Amino acid sequence: MKIQDAMEKEVIKFQIDDRIIDVAGSLRENKISGAPVVDKEGKLAGIISEGDIMRLIEVHSPT
């Protein structure tokens, strides 16, 4: 078995300046745990995951 056998064929991408709340909602709606993030030219800038969002919330939440 190869990686291509496990990959999702229709990929949801986010723009680097998308709002976290919108990204979180889209991940939830599409039942996925992460997605690529592209810059203004469409070049891969990174990957955003549920874990990234949870850590961001944890760091910025009041104690």
Backbone torsions as a table, in degrees:
resi	resn	phi	psi	omega
1	MET	NA	142.1	-179.6
2	LYS	-115.1	163.5	179.0
3	ILE	-54.8	-40.6	-178.3
4	GLN	-58.9	-24.3	178.7
5	ASP	-72.1	-23.9	-177.7
6	ALA	-101.3	-11.6	-174.7
7	MET	-74.8	145.3	172.9
8	GLU	-74.1	134.0	-177.1
9	LYS	-81.2	-35.0	179.2
10	GLU	-102.7	104.5	-172.8
11	VAL	-96.1	131.3	172.8
12	ILE	-88.6	131.8	178.6
13	LYS	-119.5	151.3	175.2
14	PHE	-117.4	152.7	175.0
15	GLN	-87.7	149.7	-175.6
16	ILE	-60.1	-23.7	-179.2
17	ASP	-103.8	14.2	175.1
18	ASP	-65.4	151.0	179.0
19	ARG	-78.4	138.9	-178.7
20	ILE	-56.1	-41.2	-179.0
21	ILE	-60.6	-38.3	179.0
22	ASP	-70.7	-40.8	178.4
23	VAL	-63.2	-46.1	179.5
24	ALA	-59.0	-44.1	179.0
25	GLY	-62.9	-41.5	-179.9
26	SER	-67.1	-41.2	176.2
27	LEU	-59.4	-45.8	-179.6
28	ARG	-63.1	-49.4	-178.1
29	GLU	-59.6	-36.5	-177.1
30	ASN	-93.2	1.3	177.9
31	LYS	53.8	48.0	176.3
32	ILE	-125.8	157.7	-176.0
33	SER	-104.1	-4.3	179.1
34	GLY	-173.1	167.4	-178.6
35	ALA	-161.7	158.4	176.7
36	PRO	-71.5	153.1	176.2
37	VAL	-120.1	130.1	-179.0
38	VAL	-116.4	155.3	177.8
39	ASP	-87.8	-172.8	-176.3
40	LYS	-59.8	-28.3	179.9
41	GLU	-89.0	-0.6	-179.0
42	GLY	85.3	8.0	179.7
43	LYS	-83.2	139.1	-180.0
44	LEU	-57.9	124.7	178.9
45	ALA	-106.4	-21.0	-179.5
46	GLY	164.1	-166.4	179.3
47	ILE	-128.6	136.6	174.3
48	ILE	-110.5	137.1	-179.6
49	SER	-129.3	165.1	174.9
50	GLU	-56.4	-40.6	179.5
51	GLY	-60.2	-40.7	177.5
52	ASP	-59.9	-44.4	-178.6
53	ILE	-67.1	-41.8	178.9
54	MET	-62.3	-42.7	178.3
55	ARG	-64.1	-39.4	179.1
56	LEU	-62.4	-44.9	178.3
57	ILE	-63.3	-42.7	-178.9
58	GLU	-62.2	-42.9	-178.7
59	VAL	-68.2	-36.1	-174.5
60	HIS	-99.6	3.8	179.8
61	SER	-84.9	147.1	179.0
62	PRO	-67.6	144.9	-179.6
63	THR	-99.3	NA	NA
